[in-house]
């Protein structure tokens, strides 16, 4: 008997076929032996005998399109996680009728996965879809049975036969399939049944999940908990049904939130599952509500795994007489079943029989109602109708939802090791890309490709070489199989300082709050003092934090307050830093002392200078350890010639929970006000008047008094008058001045504009090549030329070879920003008043122009 010579019996259950005809059916001359030399399976309301012996391999894959090239066959229920020479090489396949195959990108069954079902004929796929083509690393094959829609829920398999159902489930994984019906296991809740028990099941191909997670006495799971375990369900390879709340929409839309999250994470969910105890509804209302659920669930096929014409907790009308109740249930059931059987989007339904009461008043009193299919050991009229109801085949390929894949941004991380940068990529799209493009950008330059890495390699080591200073930025671009490169990773960057073996400094541009490495242009003989200025203006409150300071590098990040819940940066943040060995320095007009203090906490603590100053200095402080898991602010007060007081503060909402702050270390630099030199760079230090530094609505305007080319800007509050935790920020930075303002955390406050003003200290350092001051309109290091100068209508920007838009800002001499544009080669200055202006490009290079 050939493997495609099938024998069908209409309207005869498999057990009856085996009882009456087993000895009469010969398979290649031998009597039929189910599950040995043939398979006897349910086929709708009848039976099919398939001459597939034990160990039959229904799937054949090929390493070329068109079902050509080398091939390999696979049997049922084995987890194929090591495909050997066929790993990521499969281009086409054949699947015999009566089987289901699950393919996935990752060897454990995660990543992109898709179920293929050969229900009507052999499936010949001569060219795999792009998402699977040469990207399969996992295979699991299952037997496919032709169940009808009609099923049963309960732990007694005998009742499945009593009502002529073709499938059932038992809120567990403790039962088995028989020739008469298919069993469907369920992952009832997070801890039970075990995945070992579920994965050991044979002659099953579907898996239900998480029964009534919105109920504390059932699965009792949040959407986040269910999502966290969903990859484990994907690893089974089963066709997966969604979790099922107690009623659609319950749990604040639990099911819809779960499915939306699965879609965003590319988690496969093959059908949606609902419960429907909808007593008193008309058949039209049943249809309308089911259609609504179908659409809310992404037009996935629906399984209704618990339903009846009402339940013990519903309050629709029922007659008092038992026989009248039976007739009402029969009449209502006919209308409901007509809806379920004719709705193409309803794939399966299983009636629940233990709902034999109804509420009759507001006190929740009940009366007995005979809704059951089986009552007092006998099949009721409604049960007889259910038994005889010839529902359609459950699966309809036209309603199948093909999983999509929304490309996810990969996460790039790095570690600095000497001059080398060790890049590592965490790519959720693994198996779907051809290669990775590694790109690097130095300062204000463009990203340049430095390497192309094979898709099976998630790391790369770069050596940018010596002599580079400033920001070095990396990102990875995914190269898809079609050659497109639309998906780009996050950027990571480290900074190489400017300066010499005594004083080092620089500007960093940060796009996220992750820790970044800072490498010295020349190593120090011991751990130096590191001090940061305030971040540039942003709507996002944050504090600064340094750690891992040693003689060759340190790490830094901007720490956002806990109440903000790890927000993403809306714009890049600029911040300047200064590095010097501990000690006293003569800066030719400025006296500076650099030092540190350990174990600073919430109480005020005195820090004394090694020797007193001759006048009250300006003090700049940075936290240089990271023992607290929340953001903290360093504050000082009572600055004198001999020292200052310092403490740590945390946001008010956290103070209410606990006053404890782990002790941290600090670095400081104290400098006398005045103007001096730092190597060949100008430096100026000053103090504001008392009570002048307010919020962004009342900032302190600092006038440098002369031009400072590409200035590095530092500031720190010298007093602590306000009761709300604050940090310093700046905006309107030009070569001539800057505005400082205090930004309060607002975990409890209503408005950030209130509070006492402070006194501030400030320091500015030029970044000049020589002593020429601000850049003129000739070409700078990037080759930009601004002309004509003076300008009347249009200012042209020459030598931007990439033609990518530049971020152009125009400032008055006072520091007031008057124009912002993204432009590749020109901006209009026609609306500016005549006078001198400063043009900043990409938040770095500054040029002086004249408007006529």
GUROKE-431062 format. One record per residue (C-alpha): residue number from 1; x, y, z; residue in one letter. Coordinates in steps of 0.02 Angstrom, whole numbers. Layout:
<atoms>
> NUM;X;Y;Z;a
...
</atoms>
This chain:
<atoms>
> 1;0;0;0;x
> 2;80;164;-56;x
> 3;104;302;74;x
> 4;-19;413;-20;x
> 5;-156;279;-31;x
> 6;-273;337;107;x
> 7;-432;253;165;x
> 8;-578;362;226;x
> 9;-732;314;328;x
> 10;-870;443;336;x
> 11;-968;466;498;x
> 12;-878;324;585;x
> 13;-765;363;732;x
> 14;-590;288;731;x
> 15;-626;173;878;x
> 16;-770;96;782;x
> 17;-662;74;626;x
> 18;-528;-15;728;x
> 19;-657;-124;816;x
> 20;-744;-178;657;x
> 21;-615;-174;518;x
> 22;-439;-182;591;x
> 23;-411;-362;536;x
> 24;-484;-326;364;x
> 25;-369;-183;321;x
> 26;-199;-240;259;x
> 27;-47;-129;252;x
> 28;75;-205;127;x
> 29;2;-375;163;x
> 30;0;-359;353;x
> 31;-150;-320;465;x
> 32;-172;-140;517;x
> 33;-80;-97;678;x
> 34;-115;82;731;x
> 35;42;185;764;x
> 36;153;44;700;x
> 37;125;11;515;x
> 38;-9;144;493;x
> 39;-98;287;579;x
> 40;-284;290;617;x
> 41;-340;469;642;x
> 42;-497;571;662;x
> 43;-552;657;502;x
> 44;-697;775;538;x
> 45;-840;662;592;x
> 46;-758;509;520;x
> 47;-590;420;506;x
> 48;-439;413;393;x
> 49;-314;270;386;x
> 50;-142;331;330;x
> 51;-9;200;284;x
> 52;132;294;370;x
> 53;236;176;474;x
> 54;314;215;641;x
> 55;466;326;611;x
> 56;395;401;452;x
> 57;485;562;403;x
> 58;358;682;326;x
> 59;473;832;301;x
> 60;609;845;170;x
> 61;714;1003;155;x
> 62;830;1060;16;x
> 63;979;1177;13;x
> 64;928;1250;-156;x
> 65;770;1331;-217;x
> 66;651;1230;-325;x
> 67;664;1074;-215;x
> 68;839;1040;-283;x
> 69;1014;1017;-215;x
> 70;1058;916;-61;x
> 71;912;858;44;x
> 72;875;795;220;x
> 73;720;715;297;x
> 74;651;741;472;x
> 75;530;642;581;x
> 76;398;695;706;x
> 77;415;768;882;x
> 78;605;773;887;x
> 79;685;941;927;x
> 80;804;972;783;x
> 81;920;1107;853;x
> 82;1082;1057;768;x
> 83;1051;1052;582;x
> 84;1233;1022;537;x
> 85;1269;1064;356;x
> 86;1088;1121;334;x
> 87;1098;1255;468;x
> 88;1049;1420;385;x
> 89;1056;1333;216;x
> 90;876;1276;187;x
> 91;797;1358;33;x
> 92;643;1247;-3;x
> 93;547;1099;71;x
> 94;413;965;50;x
> 95;291;927;190;x
> 96;176;775;174;x
> 97;-10;799;197;x
> 98;-65;770;376;x
> 99;83;853;460;x
> 100;137;1020;531;x
> 101;314;1091;534;x
> 102;382;1236;635;x
> 103;539;1326;577;x
> 104;636;1457;676;x
> 105;790;1565;651;x
> 106;871;1523;817;x
> 107;922;1347;868;x
> 108;812;1354;1024;x
> 109;654;1395;927;x
> 110;653;1582;961;x
> 111;681;1724;839;x
> 112;569;1726;688;x
> 113;465;1567;683;x
> 114;324;1507;574;x
> 115;208;1357;570;x
> 116;168;1269;406;x
> 117;18;1151;397;x
> 118;-13;1027;256;x
> 119;-197;990;286;x
> 120;-269;964;111;x
> 121;-120;906;8;x
> 122;67;889;11;x
> 123;145;1059;36;x
> 124;280;1100;-91;x
> 125;372;1261;-51;x
> 126;495;1291;-191;x
> 127;558;1456;-122;x
> 128;555;1496;63;x
> 129;493;1668;119;x
> 130;632;1796;142;x
> 131;624;1786;332;x
> 132;663;1599;327;x
> 133;764;1583;168;x
> 134;935;1513;216;x
> 135;895;1565;396;x
> 136;823;1407;478;x
> 137;913;1338;631;x
> 138;768;1248;718;x
> 139;643;1119;655;x
> 140;504;1023;742;x
> 141;375;918;649;x
> 142;204;866;717;x
> 143;59;755;669;x
> 144;-90;856;607;x
> 145;-267;794;643;x
> 146;-425;850;556;x
> 147;-525;897;709;x
> 148;-690;989;697;x
> 149;-728;1151;785;x
> 150;-830;1063;919;x
> 151;-736;1017;1077;x
> 152;-750;985;1263;x
> 153;-663;1056;1416;x
> 154;-643;943;1565;x
> 155;-535;807;1638;x
> 156;-645;657;1594;x
> 157;-605;592;1418;x
> 158;-759;481;1419;x
> 159;-870;633;1403;x
> 160;-776;682;1243;x
> 161;-839;521;1165;x
> 162;-1011;540;1243;x
> 163;-1037;703;1149;x
> 164;-943;649;991;x
> 165;-814;787;1008;x
> 166;-650;777;913;x
> 167;-539;875;1034;x
> 168;-529;927;1216;x
> 169;-416;1000;1349;x
> 170;-406;976;1537;x
> 171;-322;1134;1608;x
> 172;-163;1030;1617;x
> 173;-46;923;1513;x
> 174;-93;759;1597;x
> 175;-197;676;1459;x
> 176;-161;599;1289;x
> 177;-234;599;1115;x
> 178;-326;444;1052;x
> 179;-381;398;875;x
> 180;-552;473;919;x
> 181;-497;643;980;x
> 182;-349;759;993;x
> 183;-288;819;1162;x
> 184;-228;998;1184;x
> 185;-110;1032;1330;x
> 186;-106;1200;1417;x
> 187;27;1295;1513;x
> 188;-98;1332;1651;x
> 189;11;1456;1744;x
> 190;193;1508;1752;x
> 191;246;1362;1862;x
> 192;137;1218;1802;x
> 193;131;1104;1707;x
> 194;318;1093;1678;x
> 195;391;1119;1505;x
> 196;468;946;1518;x
> 197;293;871;1533;x
> 198;226;981;1392;x
> 199;370;943;1275;x
> 200;354;756;1303;x
> 201;178;751;1230;x
> 202;157;661;1064;x
> 203;11;661;943;x
> 204;-25;843;990;x
> 205;20;1001;896;x
> 206;-65;1146;988;x
> 207;-24;1224;1155;x
> 208;-141;1336;1255;x
> 209;-75;1456;1386;x
> 210;-110;1543;1552;x
> 211;-290;1516;1603;x
> 212;-373;1675;1668;x
> 213;-216;1772;1713;x
> 214;-328;1914;1774;x
> 215;-391;1805;1918;x
> 216;-292;1778;2078;x
> 217;-359;1599;2095;x
> 218;-306;1553;1918;x
> 219;-147;1597;1823;x
> 220;-134;1763;1916;x
> 221;-4;1842;1802;x
> 222;31;2017;1739;x
> 223;56;2049;1554;x
> 224;240;2078;1591;x
> 225;257;1909;1678;x
> 226;173;1819;1534;x
> 227;282;1908;1407;x
> 228;439;1863;1504;x
> 229;399;1676;1490;x
> 230;333;1677;1312;x
> 231;502;1634;1232;x
> 232;494;1469;1328;x
> 233;329;1430;1242;x
> 234;407;1474;1075;x
> 235;544;1347;1110;x
> 236;415;1206;1111;x
> 237;381;1229;926;x
> 238;194;1203;954;x
> 239;61;1306;870;x
> 240;26;1432;1009;x
> 241;-135;1501;1079;x
> 242;-139;1662;1178;x
> 243;-172;1673;1365;x
> 244;-358;1684;1401;x
> 245;-432;1810;1525;x
> 246;-594;1767;1615;x
> 247;-690;1875;1492;x
> 248;-634;1975;1340;x
> 249;-578;2148;1394;x
> 250;-554;2100;1576;x
> 251;-397;2150;1668;x
> 252;-392;2321;1587;x
> 253;-383;2243;1414;x
> 254;-257;2111;1472;x
> 255;-267;2008;1313;x
> 256;-253;2156;1194;x
> 257;-104;2226;1289;x
> 258;-21;2055;1284;x
> 259;-46;2035;1097;x
> 260;13;2211;1061;x
> 261;171;2179;1161;x
> 262;200;2013;1072;x
> 263;183;2100;905;x
> 264;309;2232;956;x
> 265;432;2098;1015;x
> 266;404;1985;863;x
> 267;334;1844;972;x
> 268;227;1722;874;x
> 269;47;1697;934;x
> 270;-50;1590;810;x
> 271;-227;1611;876;x
> 272;-318;1709;1009;x
> 273;-414;1622;1148;x
> 274;-568;1690;1236;x
> 275;-697;1637;1366;x
> 276;-879;1681;1331;x
> 277;-1011;1654;1465;x
> 278;-1133;1767;1377;x
> 279;-1304;1726;1445;x
> 280;-1454;1817;1376;x
> 281;-1371;1872;1214;x
> 282;-1452;1848;1046;x
> 283;-1358;1752;910;x
> 284;-1329;1918;821;x
> 285;-1250;1989;980;x
> 286;-1139;1835;994;x
> 287;-1081;1863;816;x
> 288;-1053;2049;840;x
> 289;-953;2026;1000;x
> 290;-848;1884;929;x
> 291;-811;1987;774;x
> 292;-757;2130;886;x
> 293;-638;2015;981;x
> 294;-569;1945;818;x
> 295;-527;2119;757;x
> 296;-454;2175;924;x
> 297;-342;2022;926;x
> 298;-259;2062;761;x
> 299;-379;1955;658;x
> 300;-306;1797;730;x
> 301;-421;1644;725;x
> 302;-522;1627;886;x
> 303;-530;1478;1003;x
> 304;-670;1488;1131;x
> 305;-605;1368;1263;x
> 306;-741;1401;1393;x
> 307;-917;1454;1350;x
> 308;-1099;1425;1391;x
> 309;-1265;1514;1386;x
> 310;-1225;1611;1544;x
> 311;-1143;1553;1705;x
> 312;-1167;1546;1894;x
> 313;-1116;1729;1907;x
> 314;-1229;1796;1767;x
> 315;-1407;1856;1794;x
> 316;-1506;1826;1634;x
> 317;-1686;1765;1648;x
> 318;-1725;1579;1664;x
> 319;-1891;1491;1699;x
> 320;-1912;1400;1864;x
> 321;-1971;1235;1791;x
> 322;-1829;1111;1754;x
> 323;-1904;1049;1591;x
> 324;-1934;1226;1533;x
> 325;-1752;1266;1574;x
> 326;-1694;1120;1468;x
> 327;-1799;1179;1321;x
> 328;-1737;1358;1339;x
> 329;-1557;1296;1339;x
> 330;-1590;1190;1185;x
> 331;-1669;1336;1093;x
> 332;-1531;1458;1143;x
> 333;-1393;1334;1104;x
> 334;-1455;1307;927;x
> 335;-1437;1492;890;x
> 336;-1266;1505;972;x
> 337;-1197;1351;883;x
> 338;-1259;1416;717;x
> 339;-1151;1570;746;x
> 340;-998;1472;802;x
> 341;-1010;1348;658;x
> 342;-1035;1479;523;x
> 343;-908;1608;584;x
> 344;-754;1576;478;x
> 345;-642;1661;606;x
> 346;-697;1545;748;x
> 347;-578;1399;735;x
> 348;-628;1296;888;x
> 349;-748;1300;1035;x
> 350;-762;1190;1190;x
> 351;-915;1202;1300;x
> 352;-901;1214;1490;x
> 353;-1032;1112;1583;x
> 354;-1017;1161;1766;x
> 355;-1127;1317;1765;x
> 356;-1292;1263;1838;x
> 357;-1351;1416;1932;x
> 358;-1401;1595;1899;x
> 359;-1404;1750;2009;x
> 360;-1580;1808;2048;x
> 361;-1555;1968;2152;x
> 362;-1431;2099;2208;x
> 363;-1383;1992;2359;x
> 364;-1306;1866;2238;x
> 365;-1432;1733;2285;x
> 366;-1446;1597;2152;x
> 367;-1563;1465;2089;x
> 368;-1524;1304;1998;x
> 369;-1526;1313;1808;x
> 370;-1500;1163;1695;x
> 371;-1378;1228;1565;x
> 372;-1274;1068;1562;x
> 373;-1251;951;1416;x
> 374;-1248;808;1541;x
> 375;-1360;821;1694;x
> 376;-1378;690;1829;x
> 377;-1281;567;1722;x
> 378;-1394;590;1571;x
> 379;-1374;687;1411;x
> 380;-1496;834;1409;x
> 381;-1591;891;1254;x
> 382;-1461;1025;1228;x
> 383;-1326;892;1251;x
> 384;-1407;782;1119;x
> 385;-1408;926;998;x
> 386;-1226;965;1038;x
> 387;-1181;781;1012;x
> 388;-1267;771;843;x
> 389;-1206;940;783;x
> 390;-1091;911;633;x
> 391;-974;1059;651;x
> 392;-852;1102;512;x
> 393;-667;1063;506;x
> 394;-578;1177;628;x
> 395;-429;1237;529;x
> 396;-453;1356;383;x
> 397;-291;1406;298;x
> 398;-368;1565;231;x
> 399;-384;1631;410;x
> 400;-205;1588;457;x
> 401;-103;1736;518;x
> 402;73;1735;445;x
> 403;194;1805;575;x
> 404;279;1967;528;x
> 405;446;2030;586;x
> 406;472;2209;634;x
> 407;660;2239;630;x
> 408;718;2280;806;x
> 409;858;2401;841;x
> 410;1012;2302;893;x
> 411;1108;2353;1049;x
> 412;1291;2397;1029;x
> 413;1406;2392;1181;x
> 414;1592;2415;1201;x
> 415;1740;2396;1317;x
> 416;1898;2499;1303;x
> 417;2061;2401;1317;x
> 418;2215;2509;1294;x
> 419;2201;2589;1122;x
> 420;2080;2456;1062;x
> 421;1891;2461;1065;x
> 422;1803;2293;1087;x
> 423;1630;2310;1009;x
> 424;1492;2182;1045;x
> 425;1321;2178;962;x
> 426;1162;2105;1036;x
> 427;1053;2082;883;x
> 428;873;2022;909;x
> 429;861;2001;720;x
> 430;994;1866;719;x
> 431;972;1749;571;x
> 432;882;1881;469;x
> 433;1031;1985;413;x
> 434;1172;1953;291;x
> 435;1308;2049;383;x
> 436;1346;2194;499;x
> 437;1421;2359;442;x
> 438;1532;2439;575;x
> 439;1541;2629;561;x
> 440;1647;2757;653;x
> 441;1635;2945;669;x
> 442;1767;3062;741;x
> 443;1705;3225;817;x
> 444;1598;3322;692;x
> 445;1645;3213;544;x
> 446;1532;3091;454;x
> 447;1508;2907;494;x
> 448;1628;2803;390;x
> 449;1621;2615;364;x
> 450;1772;2532;442;x
> 451;1723;2348;428;x
> 452;1591;2225;370;x
> 453;1568;2078;488;x
> 454;1486;1912;445;x
> 455;1312;1884;518;x
> 456;1374;1744;631;x
> 457;1500;1859;714;x
> 458;1433;1981;843;x
> 459;1596;2066;892;x
> 460;1734;2172;817;x
> 461;1894;2249;883;x
> 462;1943;2422;817;x
> 463;2106;2513;839;x
> 464;2077;2695;787;x
> 465;2261;2735;808;x
> 466;2353;2868;908;x
> 467;2339;3056;891;x
> 468;2148;3061;885;x
> 469;2063;3169;1016;x
> 470;1884;3211;1056;x
> 471;1728;3105;1028;x
> 472;1747;2938;940;x
> 473;1576;2867;899;x
> 474;1526;2694;836;x
> 475;1367;2620;769;x
> 476;1319;2461;677;x
> 477;1209;2454;524;x
> 478;1117;2293;482;x
> 479;1140;2236;303;x
> 480;987;2137;251;x
> 481;986;1997;125;x
> 482;915;2114;-6;x
> 483;1060;2233;22;x
> 484;959;2366;114;x
> 485;1036;2445;270;x
> 486;888;2531;353;x
> 487;911;2471;533;x
> 488;1046;2553;636;x
> 489;1102;2515;814;x
> 490;1119;2638;955;x
> 491;1279;2739;953;x
> 492;1417;2714;1080;x
> 493;1558;2835;1104;x
> 494;1713;2865;1204;x
> 495;1813;3023;1223;x
> 496;2001;3055;1209;x
> 497;2059;3207;1305;x
> 498;2154;3359;1243;x
> 499;2303;3430;1336;x
> 500;2468;3366;1402;x
> 501;2540;3262;1543;x
> 502;2489;3394;1671;x
> 503;2320;3466;1618;x
> 504;2192;3375;1511;x
> 505;2017;3427;1463;x
> 506;1884;3410;1328;x
> 507;1703;3414;1274;x
> 508;1591;3261;1261;x
> 509;1427;3246;1167;x
> 510;1313;3111;1241;x
> 511;1155;3038;1165;x
> 512;1104;2922;1307;x
> 513;1132;2895;1494;x
> 514;1244;2741;1472;x
> 515;1418;2736;1547;x
> 516;1553;2800;1427;x
> 517;1741;2781;1430;x
> 518;1858;2931;1434;x
> 519;2039;2898;1387;x
> 520;2183;3015;1423;x
> 521;2287;3077;1277;x
> 522;2436;3045;1391;x
> 523;2432;2928;1540;x
> 524;2452;2999;1716;x
> 525;2573;2926;1842;x
> 526;2430;2899;1965;x
> 527;2243;2924;1975;x
> 528;2202;3106;1935;x
> 529;2064;3222;1992;x
> 530;1917;3225;1870;x
> 531;1790;3367;1872;x
> 532;1644;3392;1753;x
> 533;1550;3549;1710;x
> 534;1360;3556;1703;x
> 535;1267;3474;1558;x
> 536;1197;3583;1420;x
> 537;1016;3633;1425;x
> 538;889;3492;1417;x
> 539;713;3466;1480;x
> 540;775;3307;1564;x
> 541;841;3333;1742;x
> 542;1002;3237;1776;x
> 543;1159;3231;1881;x
> 544;1339;3186;1838;x
> 545;1434;3033;1898;x
> 546;1612;2969;1872;x
> 547;1686;2799;1918;x
> 548;1837;2687;1887;x
> 549;1963;2830;1885;x
> 550;2140;2768;1853;x
> 551;2300;2828;1771;x
> 552;2240;2794;1592;x
> 553;2050;2818;1589;x
> 554;1888;2841;1684;x
> 555;1703;2811;1654;x
> 556;1562;2939;1657;x
> 557;1375;2948;1635;x
> 558;1229;3065;1658;x
> 559;1115;2996;1793;x
> 560;929;3033;1775;x
> 561;816;3041;1926;x
> 562;720;2883;1975;x
> 563;549;2961;1951;x
> 564;587;2984;1766;x
> 565;601;2794;1744;x
> 566;756;2786;1633;x
> 567;699;2902;1495;x
> 568;781;2916;1326;x
> 569;871;3077;1282;x
> 570;770;3186;1165;x
> 571;926;3279;1108;x
> 572;1113;3263;1127;x
> 573;1189;3334;1286;x
> 574;1356;3425;1288;x
> 575;1467;3421;1442;x
> 576;1645;3478;1473;x
> 577;1777;3403;1589;x
> 578;1946;3442;1667;x
> 579;2078;3317;1727;x
> 580;2232;3354;1832;x
> 581;2338;3266;1964;x
> 582;2303;3313;2145;x
> 583;2403;3462;2204;x
> 584;2424;3650;2193;x
> 585;2452;3744;2029;x
> 586;2500;3919;1976;x
> 587;2402;3961;1818;x
> 588;2485;4131;1796;x
> 589;2353;4237;1876;x
> 590;2249;4096;1954;x
> 591;2293;3983;2100;x
> 592;2217;3810;2088;x
> 593;2208;3665;2210;x
> 594;2146;3492;2157;x
> 595;2097;3358;2282;x
> 596;1972;3229;2337;x
> 597;1869;3174;2486;x
> 598;1799;3004;2531;x
> 599;1641;2939;2611;x
> 600;1527;3087;2583;x
> 601;1347;3058;2634;x
> 602;1189;3151;2678;x
> 603;1258;3247;2828;x
> 604;1362;3399;2790;x
> 605;1548;3362;2800;x
> 606;1694;3482;2806;x
> 607;1829;3470;2671;x
> 608;1988;3569;2704;x
> 609;2115;3627;2574;x
> 610;2295;3572;2598;x
> 611;2339;3756;2628;x
> 612;2220;3905;2638;x
> 613;2192;4022;2491;x
> 614;2222;4208;2503;x
> 615;2043;4239;2446;x
> 616;1883;4138;2436;x
> 617;1899;4021;2286;x
> 618;1774;3954;2161;x
> 619;1745;3768;2197;x
> 620;1694;3636;2069;x
> 621;1647;3461;2131;x
> 622;1605;3295;2046;x
> 623;1552;3128;2122;x
> 624;1681;2995;2077;x
> 625;1604;2834;2141;x
> 626;1441;2743;2104;x
> 627;1379;2650;2258;x
> 628;1199;2711;2254;x
> 629;1076;2637;2131;x
> 630;987;2804;2113;x
> 631;1044;2977;2057;x
> 632;1122;3092;2185;x
> 633;1172;3275;2183;x
> 634;1331;3343;2262;x
> 635;1300;3509;2350;x
> 636;1419;3626;2442;x
> 637;1402;3776;2558;x
> 638;1504;3888;2671;x
> 639;1650;3902;2550;x
> 640;1796;3989;2635;x
> 641;1981;4016;2609;x
> 642;2018;3854;2703;x
> 643;1884;3737;2636;x
> 644;1699;3700;2611;x
> 645;1557;3590;2671;x
> 646;1489;3455;2557;x
> 647;1345;3330;2560;x
> 648;1246;3214;2446;x
> 649;1061;3238;2410;x
> 650;933;3124;2329;x
> 651;762;3160;2259;x
> 652;623;3196;2383;x
> 653;513;3047;2337;x
> 654;656;2929;2381;x
> 655;693;3023;2541;x
> 656;515;2985;2597;x
> 657;551;2799;2572;x
> 658;722;2800;2656;x
> 659;840;2936;2714;x
> 660;991;2823;2689;x
> 661;1120;2868;2557;x
> 662;1273;2758;2531;x
> 663;1435;2852;2554;x
> 664;1519;2915;2396;x
> 665;1686;2992;2348;x
> 666;1711;3163;2267;x
> 667;1845;3257;2170;x
> 668;1859;3445;2177;x
> 669;1956;3589;2098;x
> 670;1961;3756;2188;x
> 671;2025;3909;2094;x
> 672;2043;4092;2136;x
> 673;1941;4210;2027;x
> 674;2039;4288;1887;x
> 675;2115;4260;1715;x
> 676;2265;4150;1678;x
> 677;2335;4021;1559;x
> 678;2323;3833;1551;x
> 679;2469;3781;1443;x
> 680;2438;3887;1286;x
> 681;2251;3907;1321;x
> 682;2161;4050;1406;x
> 683;2067;4014;1569;x
> 684;1954;4127;1669;x
> 685;1868;4096;1836;x
> 686;1733;4197;1921;x
> 687;1597;4202;2052;x
> 688;1422;4270;2029;x
> 689;1346;4388;2154;x
> 690;1248;4308;2295;x
> 691;1070;4252;2257;x
> 692;1081;4275;2069;x
> 693;1074;4097;2002;x
> 694;893;4045;1978;x
> 695;793;3928;1868;x
> 696;788;3931;1679;x
> 697;667;4077;1695;x
> 698;793;4176;1799;x
> 699;967;4119;1744;x
> 700;1134;4197;1789;x
> 701;1209;4285;1637;x
> 702;1398;4264;1634;x
> 703;1504;4384;1530;x
> 704;1678;4314;1494;x
> 705;1745;4488;1458;x
> 706;1839;4433;1303;x
> 707;1829;4302;1166;x
> 708;1858;4118;1211;x
> 709;1868;4012;1053;x
> 710;1768;3849;1062;x
> 711;1747;3874;1249;x
> 712;1742;3737;1380;x
> 713;1616;3788;1510;x
> 714;1613;3743;1696;x
> 715;1496;3795;1835;x
> 716;1447;3743;2010;x
> 717;1329;3811;2142;x
> 718;1424;3878;2293;x
> 719;1273;3887;2409;x
> 720;1127;3775;2456;x
> 721;984;3891;2495;x
> 722;843;3795;2409;x
> 723;762;3648;2499;x
> 724;733;3554;2336;x
> 725;872;3449;2258;x
> 726;945;3541;2109;x
> 727;1084;3526;1983;x
> 728;1163;3657;1871;x
> 729;1134;3672;1682;x
> 730;1188;3797;1549;x
> 731;1127;3867;1383;x
> 732;1167;4008;1260;x
> 733;1353;3971;1261;x
> 734;1454;4085;1146;x
> 735;1637;4139;1145;x
> 736;1584;4288;1250;x
> 737;1469;4217;1381;x
> 738;1347;4088;1446;x
> 739;1189;4072;1549;x
> 740;1184;3958;1701;x
> 741;1022;3900;1782;x
> 742;969;3784;1919;x
> 743;862;3633;1872;x
> 744;761;3555;2013;x
> 745;707;3375;2019;x
> 746;517;3367;2028;x
> 747;473;3197;2101;x
> 748;358;3289;2223;x
> 749;358;3472;2175;x
> 750;227;3545;2061;x
> 751;326;3683;1975;x
> 752;515;3685;1944;x
> 753;515;3875;1939;x
> 754;505;3906;2127;x
> 755;642;3909;2258;x
> 756;782;4020;2323;x
> 757;921;4081;2210;x
> 758;1102;4028;2234;x
> 759;1277;4095;2210;x
> 760;1374;4011;2070;x
> 761;1554;3985;2017;x
> 762;1606;3978;1835;x
> 763;1761;3937;1734;x
> 764;1793;3949;1548;x
> 765;1940;3875;1449;x
> 766;1977;3914;1268;x
> 767;2017;3780;1140;x
> 768;2123;3885;1024;x
> 769;2256;3826;902;x
> 770;2351;3987;936;x
> 771;2298;4157;998;x
> 772;2191;4213;852;x
> 773;2029;4199;949;x
> 774;1869;4147;866;x
> 775;1871;4063;695;x
> 776;1851;4178;548;x
> 777;1756;4132;392;x
> 778;1903;4042;311;x
> 779;1909;3853;308;x
> 780;1928;3769;478;x
> 781;1985;3591;516;x
> 782;1823;3522;440;x
> 783;1842;3627;284;x
> 784;1687;3736;312;x
> 785;1694;3910;234;x
> 786;1559;4040;274;x
> 787;1534;4177;145;x
> 788;1502;4316;101;x
> 789;1558;4403;260;x
> 790;1483;4529;288;x
> 791;1319;4450;229;x
> 792;1156;4533;182;x
> 793;1027;4403;129;x
> 794;1106;4230;123;x
> 795;1255;4153;212;x
> 796;1331;4008;115;x
> 797;1420;3860;193;x
> 798;1552;3787;80;x
> 799;1644;3619;89;x
> 800;1509;3504;160;x
> 801;1547;3355;46;x
> 802;1420;3237;125;x
> 803;1276;3357;86;x
> 804;1201;3301;251;x
> 805;1110;3440;347;x
> 806;1216;3534;473;x
> 807;1144;3596;637;x
> 808;1171;3785;627;x
> 809;1141;3905;771;x
> 810;1161;4095;765;x
> 811;1192;4197;925;x
> 812;1197;4380;966;x
> 813;1352;4443;1058;x
> 814;1248;4439;1218;x
> 815;1228;4250;1200;x
> 816;1045;4257;1148;x
> 817;1008;4127;1015;x
> 818;915;4208;871;x
> 819;913;4076;735;x
> 820;918;3886;722;x
> 821;917;3790;558;x
> 822;963;3621;484;x
> 823;1049;3666;322;x
> 824;1172;3583;203;x
> 825;1243;3735;114;x
> 826;1156;3899;158;x
> 827;1048;3992;283;x
> 828;948;4151;266;x
> 829;1005;4296;376;x
> 830;890;4424;297;x
> 831;785;4445;454;x
> 832;932;4477;569;x
> 833;969;4654;625;x
> 834;1136;4727;567;x
> 835;1278;4685;685;x
> 836;1403;4552;741;x
> 837;1344;4372;764;x
> 838;1419;4203;807;x
> 839;1374;4050;705;x
> 840;1395;3878;785;x
> 841;1394;3722;674;x
> 842;1349;3551;743;x
> 843;1361;3618;921;x
> 844;1550;3633;909;x
> 845;1635;3751;785;x
> 846;1599;3938;809;x
> 847;1622;4074;677;x
> 848;1605;4264;684;x
> 849;1505;4350;548;x
> 850;1441;4524;514;x
> 851;1262;4559;454;x
> 852;1239;4718;352;x
</atoms>
